[in-house]
Amino acid sequence: MRQFLLPLLLSLVLGSCTPALHRQAAPRPWLRYYHREQRKHERERRRTVKANITWSKL
C-alpha cells in the first residue's frame, strides 16, 4: 500500500509545481501562506547569520 502511495504523492507534488498549471489556476492560499512562512524563516536565518558574523569579528 505504501509503495503505491508514495509515488502518487510525489507525482501530485511535482505536478502542482509546473508553471503551465500555475498560469491557468488561481494560486492556492496555502501556497501563499507557505511562501510567506519561507520568507519569514529566510529573514530569520539571515539575521542570525549577520549576528554570527558580527560576533565572530569581536
PyMOL commands that set and color helices and strands:
alter all, ss='L'
color gray80, all
select helices_A, chain A and resi 2-15+19-24+29-57
alter helices_A, ss='H'
color red, helices_A
deselect
rebuild
show_as cartoon
